[in-house]
Amino acid sequence: MPKIWTVSELVSQIGYVLQERGELQNCWISGELSNFKNHRASGHWYFTLKDELSSLKGVMFKSRSERARFIPTDGLKVIIRGNIRIYEREGTIQFYAEEMEPSGLGQLYLAFEQLKLKLAGEGLFDPMRKKEIPRYPRRIGIVTSPTGAAIRDILNIMERRHPKMSWVLAPTAVQGEAAPREVAQAIARLNRLRTVDVIIVGRGGGSLEELWAFNTEVVARAIAASVIPVISAVGHETDVTISDYVADLRAPTPSAAAELAVPILQDLQFQVNQLFVQLQSAMGTLIERRRQSLDRISNRGPLKDPFWRIDQNRQRLDTLQMRLQEGLTRFVADKNGILKLFAAKLNLLSPLAILGRGYSLTYDQEGNLLRSMDQVECHQQIRVRLGEGSLRCEVLEKEF
């Protein structure tokens, strides 16, 4: 016997089957709105989406409808992203909407969402990669149309806030087929120049089609590749573009971008004056402390009487001189005593001293010292050396 379902079981099974179909979840659907009702008490939107052949009930809860940028009306063609599910209480299939846009913008909106997801997945929107906008830029780079309202608004704000601020314009088209490439090239050109501290990229308000250049991948990657911080200022406050997500800072309008990028000159001058006063005060305090320290040092020790140190050194020099003189005298006396001792010892060993004690030395005629009588013959002349003087004698006789 076949299974007999209860109504709730069958409805639940249908709902389960619908949820299992991946192509029916987070899908896009287009059609014409009818029976639109804004339930003001809850904030939910209820509607029917139809085309020439079929209709489908839908609901968009408050948490989603609050993010819509337009108010739907009956007869409006729209494109909606959401999920197909079953409303179990009534057993009807409904479309639960997450996002809704007018159908005329559907193609661009899909492209916008797809590119946003792609770049977000690559980390181009990551806050950690965003560069800090300099507080005191020396020159502003501007990437926009030279004839548009944006450049006039930026320059008017810049003139009011900081008349002396330097700026450079990288002119470019801001809509049309050539605009994305020109905007990317202008950003790259300012980066090559390296003469600006921050870049403002943007244009005035317009339709989604007119702002589309700033929703393109080439512009997004040019902003991400910039080594100079970039402020995105596209359209009005309600307009959000891909360049806003990638840029280091989003400004709601070009005028607001100038407000964020350009400091007020009077404020800077006031800050400089305040810092100058603080510096003067700090320097005065430091100088006074150093003067007091110098006074304390100069009132004691050598600095109080500089000649005292000279006199001390002179006295020390005199003392050293006397000690040196005494040392030299003792040294010379010691050496003289040693010399006399050596002289006495040498004198004891001297032949002359021996002669002084009564001895004599005898030499032959050639001056040879005679040690034996065999060295001389009788009647030979000899010389006798005495302690005092010498004698010339003749050998008369040799005796043993």
Residue pairs with C-beta under 8 A, 6 or more apart in sequence:
5 13
7 91
8 88
11 86
11 88
11 91
12 88
14 86
14 91
15 85
15 86
15 88
18 24
18 84
18 85
18 86
18 93
19 25
19 85
21 84
24 83
24 84
25 83
25 84
26 81
26 82
26 83
26 98
27 81
27 82
27 83
27 84
28 79
28 80
28 81
28 106
28 110
29 49
29 56
29 79
29 80
29 82
29 95
30 77
30 78
30 79
30 80
30 103
30 106
31 49
31 50
31 51
31 56
31 77
31 78
31 80
32 49
32 50
32 51
32 75
32 76
32 77
32 78
33 47
33 48
33 49
33 72
33 73
33 74
33 75
33 76
33 77
33 78
34 47
34 48
34 49
34 50
34 55
34 74
34 75
35 46
35 47
35 48
35 74
36 45
36 46
36 47
36 72
36 73
36 74
37 45
37 46
37 47
38 45
38 71
39 45
39 46
42 62
43 61
43 62
43 65
43 66
44 59
44 60
44 61
44 62
44 65
45 59
45 60
45 65
45 72
45 97
46 57
46 58
46 59
47 57
47 58
47 59
47 60
47 72
48 55
48 56
48 57
48 58
49 55
49 56
49 57
49 58
49 78
49 80
49 95
50 56
56 93
56 94
56 95
57 87
57 92
57 93
57 94
57 95
58 80
58 82
58 94
58 95
58 96
58 97
59 94
59 95
59 96
59 97
60 68
60 80
60 82
60 96
60 97
60 98
60 100
61 96
64 97
64 98
64 99
67 99
68 99
68 100
69 101
69 238
70 101
70 102
72 78
72 100
76 102
76 103
77 102
77 103
77 104
78 100
78 101
78 102
78 103
79 100
79 101
79 102
79 103
79 105
79 106
79 109
79 110
80 95
80 97
80 98
80 99
80 100
80 101
81 97
81 98
81 99
81 100
81 113
82 95
82 96
82 97
82 98
82 99
83 95
83 96
83 98
84 93
84 94
84 95
84 96
85 93
85 94
85 96
86 92
86 93
86 94
87 93
87 94
101 109
105 208
108 208
108 209
108 212
108 215
109 208
111 215
112 215
112 242
115 215
115 216
115 217
115 220
115 242
116 242
116 245
118 217
119 125
119 217
119 220
119 242
119 245
119 246
120 245
123 129
124 220
124 221
124 224
124 245
124 246
125 245
125 246
129 224
130 247
130 248
130 249
131 229
131 248
132 229
132 248
133 198
133 229
133 231
133 248
133 249
133 260
133 261
134 197
134 198
134 229
135 263
136 263
136 268
137 165
137 196
137 197
137 198
137 261
137 262
137 263
138 166
138 197
139 165
139 166
139 167
139 168
139 195
139 196
139 197
140 158
140 165
140 166
140 167
140 168
140 196
140 197
140 198
140 199
140 200
140 261
140 262
141 167
141 168
141 170
141 190
141 196
141 198
141 199
141 200
141 228
142 151
142 154
142 167
142 168
142 169
142 170
142 199
142 200
143 170
143 172
143 183
143 186
143 187
143 190
143 199
143 200
143 201
143 202
144 150
144 151
144 154
144 169
144 171
144 172
144 174
144 200
144 201
144 202
144 203
144 254
145 151
145 171
145 172
145 173
145 174
145 203
146 169
146 171
148 174
148 203
148 204
149 204
149 254
150 174
150 202
150 203
150 204
150 233
150 254
151 169
151 254
153 204
153 253
153 254
153 255
153 258
154 200
154 254
154 255
154 257
154 258
155 167
155 258
156 255
157 255
157 258
157 259
157 262
158 165
158 167
158 258
158 262
161 258
161 259
161 262
161 263
161 264
161 265
162 262
162 263
162 264
162 265
162 268
163 265
164 265
165 262
165 265
168 190
168 193
168 195
168 196
170 186
170 187
170 189
170 190
171 186
172 179
172 182
172 183
172 185
172 186
173 179
173 182
173 183
173 213
174 183
174 202
174 203
174 213
175 203
175 206
175 209
175 210
175 211
175 212
175 213
176 213
179 213
180 213
180 216
180 218
180 219
181 218
183 201
183 213
183 214
183 219
183 222
184 218
184 219
184 221
184 222
185 222
187 199
187 201
187 219
187 222
187 223
187 226
187 230
188 222
188 225
188 226
190 196
190 199
190 226
190 228
191 225
191 226
191 227
191 228
194 228
196 228
197 228
197 229
198 228
198 229
198 230
198 231
198 261
199 226
199 228
199 229
199 230
199 231
200 230
200 231
200 233
200 251
200 254
200 257
200 258
200 261
201 214
201 219
201 223
201 230
201 231
201 232
201 233
201 234
201 243
201 247
202 214
202 231
202 232
202 233
202 234
202 235
202 243
202 251
202 254
202 257
203 211
203 214
203 234
203 235
203 254
204 235
204 254
205 235
205 236
205 239
206 235
211 234
211 235
211 239
211 241
213 219
214 232
214 234
214 241
214 242
214 243
214 244
215 241
215 242
215 243
216 242
217 242
219 242
219 243
220 242
220 243
220 245
220 246
223 230
223 232
223 243
223 246
223 247
224 246
229 248
229 249
230 247
230 248
230 249
231 247
231 248
231 249
231 250
231 251
231 257
231 260
231 261
232 241
232 243
232 244
232 246
232 247
232 249
232 250
232 251
232 257
233 250
233 251
233 252
233 253
233 254
233 256
233 257
234 241
234 243
234 244
235 241
235 253
236 252
236 253
237 252
237 253
244 250
249 260
251 257
251 259
251 260
297 303
298 304
302 308
302 309
347 353
351 361
352 387
355 361
355 385
355 386
355 387
356 387
357 387
358 387
359 387
360 384
360 385
360 386
360 387
361 369
361 384
361 385
362 369
362 370
362 382
362 383
362 384
362 385
363 369
363 370
363 382
363 383
363 384
363 385
364 370
364 375
364 376
364 380
364 382
364 383
365 380
365 381
365 382
365 383
367 383
368 375
370 376
370 382
373 398
373 399
376 382
376 395
376 398
377 395
378 395
378 396
378 397
378 398
379 394
379 395
379 396
380 394
380 395
381 392
381 393
381 394
382 392
382 393
382 394
382 395
383 390
383 391
383 392
383 393
384 390
384 391
384 392
384 393
